[in-house]
Amino acid sequence: MAGKICFGIDVGGTTIKCGMFRTDGTVLDKWEIPTRTENGGEQILPDIAAAVHGRIQVNGFEEKQITGIGIGIPGPVRAGKVPVAVNLHWGEKDVAKELEALTGFPVRVANDANAAALGEMWKGAGEGRKNVIMITLGTGVGCGVIINEQIVEGANGAGGEVGHMHVSDDLDEPCNCGNKGCLEQFCSATGIARLARVSLAEHPETESVLRDGKPDAKAVFDAYKEGDALAESVVREFADLLGTALSSVAVVTDPEVIVIGGGVSKAGEVLTDIVGRYYRQKVFSSCAGTPVVLAKLGNDAGIYGAARMVI
């Protein structure tokens, strides 16, 4: 039958994750291809088009069965256009128009964090809800905001850039965005490691397992679980900042659930427990019951969300 198959594409700086779905969310195929960023990333969209057509043939489908392609991009997106995607070596690019010309299928485009949030809303930790915030804690801090099942892009494609919310006046080191004191500088994996280094230096008298080697985010949470006092102070500072930031986002968006994903979320429920505690202390009373939960889809959230955009 026609109109029953779609593709979800999640473009990263190293690899492009691809998924073929039935429109009920059933995954038919998943695979990856390399992200060829040389020469201004000129081969990225042609490679995606070739991958899509190849899988249609391999799986024995007809082109009339394809509803479209959704694609998540690591950069701001507005109306299918990307003003810049640094990790892909792209300047301004009309992704939807170019990929439609290459494939012959309708194309929807979103920021990758927004696509991941949509995926978690559809088939992950936010399933059954229509209003979801997803915060992704990795090398940076990403965020997607879904209101009434729709991605919030904003006027410039910067909707949901919570990682660049200003949270401190006490940091002289610039963020990757050029500003100082961004949430990302404290609550990303690299930010947690920085907090640990600062705490170790400021409290030389305090014994801690974090003094052995370089303290990364995993080491901080592992030590926290074991009752390490210095790790506990680091985690509390992190959770206070993140919980406060989420309380500010919640009072604007009033979500049904807040989902935490990314590499830091591998710490497990101790993460959502303490962030949720600080969130509830700071948030407006009407939003205090919003659960803070772990993401479920892992690295597949982006392809699920991208597929959902075309259904």
Rosetta silent file (secondary structure, phi, psi, omega in degrees, C-alpha in Angstrom):
SEQUENCE: MAGKICFGIDVGGTTIKCGMFRTDGTVLDKWEIPTRTENGGEQILPDIAAAVHGRIQVNGFEEKQITGIGIGIPGPVRAGKVPVAVNLHWGEKDVAKELEALTGFPVRVANDANAAALGEMWKGAGEGRKNVIMITLGTGVGCGVIINEQIVEGANGAGGEVGHMHVSDDLDEPCNCGNKGCLEQFCSATGIARLARVSLAEHPETESVLRDGKPDAKAVFDAYKEGDALAESVVREFADLLGTALSSVAVVTDPEVIVIGGGVSKAGEVLTDIVGRYYRQKVFSSCAGTPVVLAKLGNDAGIYGAARMVI
SCORE:     score description
SCORE:     0.000 S_00000001
   1 L     0.000  144.807 -178.380    0.000    0.000    0.000 S_00000001
   2 L   -75.688  155.628  172.626    1.226    3.521   -0.756 S_00000001
   3 L    71.057   34.974 -176.385    2.159    6.044    1.875 S_00000001
   4 L  -121.142   -0.714 -174.871    3.226    3.639    4.613 S_00000001
   5 E  -126.794  141.294  174.167    7.023    4.048    4.818 S_00000001
   6 E  -144.007  169.157 -179.237    9.227    6.946    5.931 S_00000001
   7 E  -121.267  141.634  171.938   12.854    7.651    6.788 S_00000001
   8 E  -118.127  126.363 -176.097   14.413    9.282    9.841 S_00000001
   9 E  -122.515  131.084  178.752   17.931   10.694    9.449 S_00000001
  10 E  -122.343  107.501 -174.310   20.124   12.009   12.289 S_00000001
  11 E   -91.145  121.132  174.259   23.215   13.826   11.005 S_00000001
  12 L  -113.405  172.227 -177.984   26.229   13.944   13.307 S_00000001
  13 L   -69.293  -21.738 -178.406   29.718   15.290   12.788 S_00000001
  14 L  -112.752  -43.686 -179.168   31.180   11.781   12.377 S_00000001
  15 E  -132.490  157.414  175.405   28.314    9.491   11.384 S_00000001
  16 E  -113.364  116.532  178.297   24.811    9.785    9.948 S_00000001
  17 E   -87.174  134.688 -176.415   22.259    7.516   11.613 S_00000001
  18 E  -127.446  142.578  176.579   19.478    6.324    9.315 S_00000001
  19 E  -139.891  140.766  173.079   16.208    4.557   10.007 S_00000001
  20 E  -109.460  127.051 -173.258   13.419    3.171    7.837 S_00000001
  21 E  -127.512  149.531  158.904   10.040    3.123    9.594 S_00000001
  22 E   -78.871  156.977 -174.753    6.473    2.154    9.063 S_00000001
  23 L   -73.036   -1.880  171.006    4.253    5.097    9.890 S_00000001
  24 L   -90.479    1.162  178.955    3.057    3.353   13.073 S_00000001
  25 L    98.480   -0.895  177.355    6.610    3.656   14.416 S_00000001
  26 L   -69.632  128.785  178.176    7.794    0.126   13.620 S_00000001
  27 E   -82.972  123.998  178.503   11.503    0.118   12.743 S_00000001
  28 E   -96.682  -28.116 -174.667   12.165   -1.789    9.533 S_00000001
  29 E  -164.393  142.894  174.032   15.881   -1.058    9.173 S_00000001
  30 E  -137.549  140.082  177.486   18.647    0.911   10.900 S_00000001
  31 E  -161.536  172.900  179.146   22.136    1.684    9.668 S_00000001
  32 E  -130.677  151.221  171.553   24.879    4.302    9.645 S_00000001
  33 E  -131.795  155.732  179.132   26.998    5.977    6.999 S_00000001
  34 E   -70.065  148.843  174.689   30.045    8.219    7.490 S_00000001
  35 L   -90.539  109.021 -178.270   29.605   11.988    7.517 S_00000001
  36 L   -91.231   97.766 -174.275   31.871   13.269    4.754 S_00000001
  37 L   -91.528   -2.443 -179.749   32.550   16.852    5.822 S_00000001
  38 H   -65.742  157.524 -179.698   35.378   17.557    3.382 S_00000001
  39 H    54.814   45.920  177.819   34.898   20.251    0.717 S_00000001
  40 H    69.030   22.899  178.810   32.328   22.088    2.766 S_00000001
  41 H    66.338   28.494 -173.750   30.279   18.946    3.400 S_00000001
  42 L   -67.065  -20.201 -177.709   29.151   18.881   -0.214 S_00000001
  43 L   -93.715   -4.253 -173.613   28.630   15.089   -0.226 S_00000001
  44 H   -61.963  -52.385 -178.888   26.470   14.835    2.892 S_00000001
  45 H   -69.521  -41.057  174.410   23.062   15.247    1.247 S_00000001
  46 H   -60.289  -37.167  177.510   23.951   13.211   -1.864 S_00000001
  47 H   -64.320  -39.884  178.416   25.186   10.414    0.424 S_00000001
  48 H   -65.322  -43.376  179.534   21.888   10.480    2.334 S_00000001
  49 H   -60.838  -42.840  179.410   19.901   10.378   -0.904 S_00000001
  50 H   -64.656  -39.575 -179.804   21.934    7.405   -2.129 S_00000001
  51 H   -65.308  -40.648  179.970   21.456    5.612    1.196 S_00000001
  52 H   -64.793  -50.453 -179.136   17.696    6.131    1.107 S_00000001
  53 H   -63.938  -35.491  178.408   17.267    4.924   -2.465 S_00000001
  54 H   -62.596  -42.845 -178.731   19.553    1.967   -1.783 S_00000001
  55 H   -73.305  -30.182  174.636   17.490    0.781    1.157 S_00000001
  56 H   -60.845  -44.228 -179.520   14.240    1.182   -0.729 S_00000001
  57 H   -68.586  -45.377 -177.707   15.589   -1.186   -3.362 S_00000001
  58 H   -60.647  -38.744 -177.549   17.137   -3.639   -0.891 S_00000001
  59 L   -88.213   -0.456  173.072   13.884   -3.888    1.075 S_00000001
  60 L    74.591   28.347  177.715   11.765   -4.260   -2.053 S_00000001
  61 L   -93.879  161.516  172.819    9.568   -1.175   -1.653 S_00000001
  62 L  -100.946  151.402 -176.563    8.182    1.047   -4.374 S_00000001
  63 H   -62.291  -27.622  179.622    8.780    4.792   -4.304 S_00000001
  64 H   -69.185  -12.269  177.632    5.036    5.467   -4.149 S_00000001
  65 H   -84.572   -8.537 -173.644    5.043    3.847   -0.697 S_00000001
  66 E   -90.537  121.983  178.598    7.382    6.501    0.731 S_00000001
  67 E   -81.967  -29.876  179.284    5.729    9.352    2.641 S_00000001
  68 E   159.327 -174.680 -177.625    8.902   11.353    3.114 S_00000001
  69 E  -128.049  129.652  169.975   12.202   11.927    4.898 S_00000001
  70 E  -105.735  144.021 -176.357   12.791   13.660    8.226 S_00000001
  71 E  -141.898  131.137  176.127   16.283   14.889    9.032 S_00000001
  72 E  -101.730  133.913 -174.425   17.895   16.259   12.200 S_00000001
  73 E  -122.543  137.476  177.463   20.800   18.690   11.797 S_00000001
  74 L   -78.377   73.641 -179.484   23.336   19.854   14.432 S_00000001
  75 L   175.361  169.661  178.029   22.557   23.539   14.057 S_00000001
  76 L   -65.511  145.484 -178.567   19.689   26.016   14.056 S_00000001
  77 L  -135.650  136.866  174.650   16.886   25.307   11.572 S_00000001
  78 E  -143.995  119.754  177.788   14.082   27.507   10.332 S_00000001
  79 L    54.007   43.343  176.728   11.585   26.515    7.626 S_00000001
  80 L    80.463   -1.996 -177.908   13.850   23.764    6.303 S_00000001
  81 E  -109.011  145.932  178.831   16.881   26.043    6.032 S_00000001
  82 E  -115.344  115.453  179.073   20.114   25.903    8.042 S_00000001
  83 L   -68.233  -35.431  177.037   21.973   29.225    8.448 S_00000001
  84 L  -163.978  143.040  172.647   25.128   27.445    9.617 S_00000001
  85 E  -137.509   92.927 -169.813   26.180   23.992   10.834 S_00000001
  86 H   -58.917  -44.047 -176.618   29.783   24.304   11.992 S_00000001
  87 H   -66.839  -18.416  179.135   30.407   20.586   12.590 S_00000001
  88 H  -100.571   -1.795 -177.414   29.281   19.807    9.030 S_00000001
  89 L    64.749   29.233  179.084   31.299   22.669    7.495 S_00000001
  90 E   -96.989  139.564  161.986   28.061   24.108    6.120 S_00000001
  91 L   -92.379 -148.899 -179.384   27.217   27.726    5.627 S_00000001
  92 L   -63.897  131.403 -176.648   23.658   28.663    4.719 S_00000001
  93 E  -147.963  132.038  174.563   21.888   25.698    3.132 S_00000001
  94 E   -88.945   84.299 -172.388   18.314   24.996    2.109 S_00000001
  95 H   -62.328  -45.262 -177.661   18.395   21.386    3.265 S_00000001
  96 H   -60.469  -47.358 -177.604   14.752   20.592    2.546 S_00000001
  97 H   -64.657  -44.198 -177.119   14.871   21.911   -1.022 S_00000001
  98 H   -67.992  -42.561 -178.228   18.180   20.239   -1.879 S_00000001
  99 H   -73.071  -32.565  174.040   17.293   16.830   -0.418 S_00000001
 100 H   -62.194  -41.082  178.929   13.864   16.872   -2.035 S_00000001
 101 H   -65.627  -35.079 -178.455   15.543   17.498   -5.407 S_00000001
 102 H   -76.328  -29.341 -173.546   17.964   14.617   -4.805 S_00000001
 103 H  -109.931  -29.162 -173.142   15.358   12.085   -3.659 S_00000001
 104 L    83.704    6.840 -178.990   12.007   13.148   -5.081 S_00000001
 105 L  -112.748  153.473  173.091   10.413   12.805   -1.622 S_00000001
 106 L   -61.431  143.860 -176.858    9.018   15.424    0.773 S_00000001
 107 E  -130.434  133.986  172.117   11.586   16.454    3.394 S_00000001
 108 E  -116.907  140.986 -174.918   11.164   17.921    6.887 S_00000001
 109 E  -126.985  141.400  176.397   14.160   19.377    8.733 S_00000001
 110 E  -147.622  159.924  168.048   14.761   20.133   12.422 S_00000001
 111 E   -58.609  144.993 -173.657   17.568   20.798   14.827 S_00000001
 112 H   -63.586  -36.984  178.499   18.911   17.456   16.068 S_00000001
 113 H   -67.529  -37.606  176.478   18.052   18.108   19.735 S_00000001
 114 H   -64.944  -41.336  178.288   14.499   19.042   18.759 S_00000001
 115 H   -62.689  -41.621  178.855   14.213   15.886   16.681 S_00000001
 116 H   -62.772  -40.330  178.047   15.433   13.783   19.617 S_00000001
 117 H   -62.740  -41.157  178.143   12.844   15.412   21.882 S_00000001
 118 H   -64.256  -37.794  177.017   10.115   14.611   19.369 S_00000001
 119 H   -62.559  -44.326  178.691   11.342   11.014   19.249 S_00000001
 120 H   -66.291  -33.419  176.313   11.152   10.668   23.030 S_00000001
 121 H   -65.621  -38.879 -172.936    7.660   12.172   22.977 S_00000001
 122 H   -77.641  -51.530 -172.147    6.543    9.719   20.311 S_00000001
 123 H  -133.133   13.929 -176.653    8.068    6.399   21.351 S_00000001
 124 L  -121.445 -137.090 -173.772   10.232    7.082   24.389 S_00000001
 125 L   -68.705  -17.133  178.556    9.994    8.490   27.898 S_00000001
 126 L  -103.339   12.456 -176.532    7.357   11.030   26.857 S_00000001
 127 L   -57.390  133.734 -178.980    5.079    8.588   25.045 S_00000001
 128 L    91.926   -6.640  177.662    1.426    9.477   25.503 S_00000001
 129 L  -109.588  160.815 -179.324    2.193   13.138   26.244 S_00000001
 130 L  -113.794  -13.243 -175.885    1.982   16.147   23.966 S_00000001
 131 L  -127.978  109.213 -169.779    4.139   18.659   25.867 S_00000001
 132 E  -136.779  137.011  165.309    7.707   17.586   26.530 S_00000001
 133 E  -108.380  130.916  172.040   11.048   19.160   27.389 S_00000001
 134 E  -122.319  124.576  177.284   14.100   17.031   26.653 S_00000001
 135 E  -110.175  132.544 -176.843   17.501   18.154   27.865 S_00000001
 136 E  -114.257  118.713 -176.876   20.574   16.348   26.523 S_00000001
 137 E  -106.236  102.180  178.179   23.724   16.376   28.650 S_00000001
 138 L  -136.417 -135.464  175.771   26.791   15.433   26.636 S_00000001
 139 L   -57.960  -35.314  172.290   29.797   17.372   25.401 S_00000001
 140 L  -122.718 -166.087  175.441   27.377   20.303   25.391 S_00000001
 141 E  -121.107  113.029  176.654   23.837   20.860   26.630 S_00000001
 142 E  -104.435  160.917  178.110   21.105   20.451   24.030 S_00000001
 143 E  -153.260  141.010  172.588   17.388   20.913   24.521 S_00000001
 144 E  -123.977  138.052  179.096   14.228   20.303   22.561 S_00000001
 145 E  -118.431  122.510  179.116   10.856   21.807   23.439 S_00000001
 146 E  -115.232  121.508  178.365    7.673   20.139   22.174 S_00000001
 147 E  -122.566  124.761 -177.590    4.355   21.937   22.649 S_00000001
 148 L    49.989   43.799  177.396    1.123   20.270   21.497 S_00000001
 149 L    68.649   12.272 -179.107    3.255   17.725   19.589 S_00000001
 150 E  -116.017  138.179  175.465    5.015   20.507   17.652 S_00000001
 151 E   -68.094  134.832  174.465    8.693   21.463   17.779 S_00000001
 152 L   -91.395  106.362 -179.843    9.282   25.016   19.024 S_00000001
 153 L   -91.775  -38.810 -174.558   11.785   26.526   16.583 S_00000001
 154 L    83.537  178.153 -174.877   11.284   30.225   17.270 S_00000001
 155 L   -67.704  -29.975 -175.784   11.867   33.141   14.896 S_00000001
 156 L  -118.112   13.995 -179.037   15.536   32.321   14.256 S_00000001
 157 L    77.276   11.455 -175.608   15.586   28.566   14.763 S_00000001
 158 L  -103.633   11.183  177.225   17.066   29.026   18.241 S_00000001
 159 L   -59.578  132.364  178.888   14.067   27.807   20.241 S_00000001
 160 L    88.231    7.296  179.417   15.223   25.474   23.007 S_00000001
 161 L   -77.404   59.092 -176.718   18.850   26.661   23.184 S_00000001
 162 H   -65.833  -28.755  179.045   18.746   26.190   26.942 S_00000001
 163 H   -58.454  -21.129 -179.054   22.439   25.290   27.017 S_00000001
 164 H  -109.482   22.066  168.175   23.173   28.948   26.361 S_00000001
 165 L   -69.595  134.314 -179.944   20.927   30.282   29.098 S_00000001
 166 E   -77.532  124.455 -176.869   22.981   32.632   31.276 S_00000001
 167 L  -126.773   -6.736 -177.587   23.303   31.181   34.786 S_00000001
 168 L  -152.099  140.977  173.610   26.432   32.756   36.287 S_00000001
 169 L  -100.425    4.189 -170.637   28.302   36.067   36.372 S_00000001
 170 L  -103.780   16.195 -177.208   31.339   34.478   38.018 S_00000001
 171 L  -118.818  122.651  179.601   32.960   32.773   35.046 S_00000001
 172 L   -88.665  -21.654 -178.664   35.606   34.502   32.938 S_00000001
 173 L   -71.651  129.857 -178.184   36.110   31.575   30.570 S_00000001
 174 E   -77.367  147.413  170.993   34.045   31.970   27.370 S_00000001
 175 L   -74.659  167.009  176.185   31.546   29.370   26.207 S_00000001
 176 L   -61.310  -22.330  179.592   31.787   27.991   22.662 S_00000001
 177 L   -81.193  -10.633  179.960   29.006   30.431   21.764 S_00000001
 178 L   103.060  -20.145  176.679   31.200   33.376   22.782 S_00000001
 179 L   -85.081  176.486  179.582   29.258   34.357   25.901 S_00000001
 180 E  -126.119  142.131  177.306   30.277   33.638   29.489 S_00000001
 181 L    85.778   23.167  179.375   28.378   31.849   32.227 S_00000001
 182 E   -74.227  151.585  177.037   26.210   29.598   30.044 S_00000001
 183 L   -53.536  -38.573 -179.060   24.463   26.554   31.524 S_00000001
 184 H   -57.693  -30.016 -178.631   26.521   24.383   29.167 S_00000001
 185 H   -73.923  -11.726 -179.219   29.705   25.463   30.951 S_00000001
 186 H  -116.317  -33.891 -167.774   28.444   23.904   34.188 S_00000001
 187 H  -113.004   -0.942  170.078   26.036   21.084   33.332 S_00000001
 188 L   -77.244  173.479  175.290   27.522   19.380   30.280 S_00000001
 189 H   -59.534  -42.947  178.784   29.913   16.461   30.766 S_00000001
 190 H   -68.937  -33.651  177.887   32.812   18.838   30.250 S_00000001
 191 H   -66.812  -40.992  177.751   31.180   21.353   32.595 S_00000001
 192 H   -63.435  -41.069  177.377   30.834   18.784   35.387 S_00000001
 193 H   -61.922  -39.411  178.588   34.508   17.871   34.952 S_00000001
 194 H   -65.546  -42.995  176.893   35.410   21.553   35.228 S_00000001
 195 H   -57.749  -39.996  179.699   33.359   21.908   38.415 S_00000001
 196 H   -65.457  -43.512  179.512   35.240   18.940   39.856 S_00000001
 197 H   -62.313  -42.286  179.357   38.652   20.413   39.007 S_00000001
 198 H   -63.462  -44.860 -178.838   37.707   23.728   40.575 S_00000001
 199 H   -64.735  -38.999  177.552   36.400   22.043   43.729 S_00000001
 200 H   -62.517  -41.278 -179.818   39.541   19.923   44.075 S_00000001
 201 H   -69.591  -36.826 -176.274   41.713   23.015   43.795 S_00000001
 202 H   -80.837  -17.130 -178.222   39.626   25.050   46.260 S_00000001
 203 L  -129.648   64.985 -176.624   39.454   22.278   48.878 S_00000001
 204 L   -63.738  -19.613 -177.889   42.934   20.679   48.992 S_00000001
 205 L   -82.054  -14.362 -175.398   42.291   19.422   52.516 S_00000001
 206 L   -86.321  122.689  177.207   39.277   17.298   51.481 S_00000001
 207 L   -72.527  140.734 -179.974   40.009   13.659   50.735 S_00000001
 208 L  -161.587  141.767  175.538   38.369   12.372   47.551 S_00000001
 209 H   -66.582  -15.816 -179.975   38.748    9.534   45.087 S_00000001
 210 H   -70.149  -11.165  177.399   38.473   12.231   42.408 S_00000001
 211 H   -76.003  -10.853  178.574   42.091   13.140   43.139 S_00000001
 212 L   -90.982  105.621  179.645   43.111    9.929   41.365 S_00000001
 213 L    81.642 -165.320 -179.202   43.446   10.732   37.666 S_00000001
 214 L   -93.717  121.822 -175.848   41.350   13.205   35.717 S_00000001
 215 L   -78.444  106.377  173.828   37.811   13.558   37.113 S_00000001
 216 L   -95.219  179.069 -175.635   35.273   13.224   34.306 S_00000001
 217 H   -60.808  -39.816  179.650   31.495   13.310   34.700 S_00000001
 218 H   -62.525  -44.458  179.734   31.230    9.529   35.091 S_00000001
 219 H   -61.919  -38.525  179.317   33.867    9.529   37.828 S_00000001
 220 H   -61.800  -47.437 -177.916   32.024   12.330   39.638 S_00000001
 221 H   -72.472  -34.449  175.418   28.722   10.438   39.681 S_00000001
 222 H   -61.903  -43.509  179.058   30.393    7.132   40.551 S_00000001
 223 H   -66.932  -37.682  177.866   32.067    8.817   43.528 S_00000001
 224 H   -60.126  -42.494  179.323   28.779   10.498   44.465 S_00000001
 225 H   -63.636  -26.553 -179.261   27.068    7.103   44.594 S_00000001
 226 L   -91.941    3.558  176.129   29.799    5.916   46.985 S_00000001
 227 L    86.166   16.521  178.359   29.283    8.847   49.344 S_00000001
 228 L   -65.185  123.135 -172.971   32.366   10.869   48.414 S_00000001
 229 H   -65.024  -41.561 -179.038   31.890   14.289   50.083 S_00000001
 230 H   -68.399  -42.012  177.085   33.632   16.356   47.422 S_00000001
 231 H   -61.041  -37.179  178.756   31.764   14.590   44.603 S_00000001
 232 H   -62.458  -41.053  179.701   28.529   15.267   46.476 S_00000001
 233 H   -65.564  -36.461  178.361   29.274   19.005   46.569 S_00000001
 234 H   -66.623  -46.368 -178.618   29.977   18.983   42.812 S_00000001
 235 H   -64.782  -37.551  178.764   26.786   17.084   42.009 S_00000001
 236 H   -66.134  -40.263  177.824   24.730   19.407   44.204 S_00000001
 237 H   -64.396  -45.173  176.625   26.111   22.486   42.448 S_00000001
 238 H   -57.813  -49.123 -175.342   25.407   20.902   39.061 S_00000001
 239 H   -68.039  -35.093  177.504   21.877   19.849   40.072 S_00000001
 240 H   -62.778  -46.845 -179.959   21.072   23.235   41.579 S_00000001
 241 H   -64.819  -45.467 -178.116   22.030   25.020   38.349 S_00000001
 242 H   -69.860  -43.066  178.950   20.237   22.540   36.095 S_00000001
 243 H   -61.634  -38.952  178.358   17.143   22.301   38.280 S_00000001
 244 H   -66.329  -43.766  178.627   16.897   26.088   38.411 S_00000001
 245 H   -61.645  -43.543  179.892   17.291   26.383   34.625 S_00000001
 246 H   -65.917  -32.798  177.555   14.627   23.732   34.042 S_00000001
 247 H   -65.492  -33.815  177.617   12.279   25.528   36.431 S_00000001
 248 H   -70.224  -40.977  178.186   12.628   28.650   34.283 S_00000001
 249 H   -65.693  -40.764 -176.448   11.922   26.713   31.092 S_00000001
 250 H   -65.364  -36.636 -177.196    8.958   24.954   32.706 S_00000001
 251 H   -70.669  -17.347  175.855    7.262   28.147   33.828 S_00000001
 252 H   -90.699  -37.272 -170.825    7.252   29.274   30.183 S_00000001
 253 H  -106.053  -21.947  179.638    6.313   25.973   28.536 S_00000001
 254 L    51.284   62.583 -176.931    4.407   24.039   31.270 S_00000001
 255 L   -75.510  160.159  173.544    5.529   20.554   30.136 S_00000001
 256 L   -83.790  -24.209  179.467    3.919   17.260   31.097 S_00000001
 257 E  -156.424  147.587  173.325    7.332   15.643   31.530 S_00000001
 258 E  -113.107  122.726 -176.034   11.012   16.635   31.526 S_00000001
 259 E  -108.918  132.994  177.158   13.282   14.050   29.921 S_00000001
 260 E  -113.515  124.089  178.151   17.045   13.916   30.515 S_00000001
 261 E  -129.664 -165.454 -177.809   19.246   12.157   27.961 S_00000001
 262 L    90.084  173.799 -174.995   22.812   12.225   26.681 S_00000001
 263 H   -58.920  -36.666 -178.846   25.941   10.566   28.041 S_00000001
 264 H   -64.610  -27.758 -177.841   25.606   12.038   31.530 S_00000001
 265 H   -66.605  -12.074  176.141   22.192   10.384   31.895 S_00000001
 266 H   -65.437  -12.161  174.285   23.971    7.029   32.124 S_00000001
 267 H   -61.991  -23.161  175.445   24.451    7.933   35.794 S_00000001
 268 L    90.768 -156.361 -170.970   20.881    6.681   36.165 S_00000001
 269 H   -70.434  -16.745  174.440   18.119    7.614   38.554 S_00000001
 270 H   -62.639  -30.082  178.278   20.461    9.308   41.043 S_00000001
 271 H   -68.627  -53.432 -178.630   20.712   12.025   38.397 S_00000001
 272 H   -67.407  -30.403  178.782   16.983   12.554   37.924 S_00000001
 273 H   -62.336  -50.150 -174.584   16.386   12.251   41.678 S_00000001
 274 H   -77.448  -36.662  176.297   18.679   15.121   42.644 S_00000001
 275 H   -65.031  -42.407  178.041   17.903   17.332   39.626 S_00000001
 276 H   -61.301  -35.610  179.176   14.192   16.774   40.250 S_00000001
 277 H   -63.634  -47.030  179.163   14.645   17.748   43.894 S_00000001
 278 H   -69.695  -35.846  176.594   16.213   21.101   43.025 S_00000001
 279 H   -57.629  -48.280 -176.866   13.691   21.618   40.220 S_00000001
 280 H   -67.695  -28.002  177.130   10.776   21.232   42.624 S_00000001
 281 H   -68.641  -31.541 -170.950   12.385   23.627   45.107 S_00000001
 282 H  -101.801  -22.351 -167.632   12.629   26.399   42.502 S_00000001
 283 L   -81.941  155.761  172.893    9.683   25.948   40.156 S_00000001
 284 L   -56.550  140.157 -169.785    6.291   27.668   40.184 S_00000001
 285 H   -56.334  -34.982 -178.338    3.856   25.562   42.218 S_00000001
 286 H   -65.437  -21.330 -178.696    1.627   24.653   39.258 S_00000001
 287 H  -103.526    2.728 -172.765    4.602   22.941   37.564 S_00000001
 288 L   -67.577  -22.898 -179.325    6.014   21.240   40.669 S_00000001
 289 L   -85.505   -0.726 -179.247    4.390   17.903   39.841 S_00000001
 290 L   -65.679  121.791 -179.267    6.098   17.581   36.460 S_00000001
 291 L   -71.916  145.366  173.675    8.175   14.373   36.541 S_00000001
 292 E  -110.255  115.504 -170.283   11.874   14.466   35.674 S_00000001
 293 E  -131.309  164.232  177.175   12.754   11.151   33.996 S_00000001
 294 E   -82.495  144.079  174.542   15.504    9.434   32.039 S_00000001
 295 L   -62.685  155.166 -178.015   15.331    9.163   28.256 S_00000001
 296 L  -113.151  -25.519 -169.956   14.539    5.703   26.858 S_00000001
 297 L   -89.516  -10.174  179.424   15.560    5.721   23.204 S_00000001
 298 H    58.474 -136.369 -177.224   19.270    6.443   23.614 S_00000001
 299 H   -71.222   -7.273  179.937   21.070    7.182   20.349 S_00000001
 300 H   -88.814   -6.258 -176.056   17.944    6.268   18.352 S_00000001
 301 H   -57.620  -39.179 -177.915   15.888    9.237   19.603 S_00000001
 302 H   -64.306  -40.988 -178.853   17.002   11.407   16.684 S_00000001
 303 H   -73.712  -33.958  175.510   15.924    8.995   13.956 S_00000001
 304 H   -63.156  -47.194 -178.780   12.574    8.375   15.667 S_00000001
 305 H   -65.709  -39.256  178.531   11.912   12.096   15.935 S_00000001
 306 H   -62.707  -41.973  177.496   13.006   12.771   12.380 S_00000001
 307 H   -64.066  -40.351 -178.343   10.638   10.087   11.124 S_00000001
 308 H   -60.790  -29.069 -178.394    7.819   11.463   13.263 S_00000001
 309 H   -63.140  -27.239 -175.655    8.131   14.839   11.521 S_00000001
 310 L  -100.872    2.192 -178.941    6.907   13.412    8.225 S_00000001
 311 L   -94.103    0.000    0.000    4.053   11.317    9.602 S_00000001
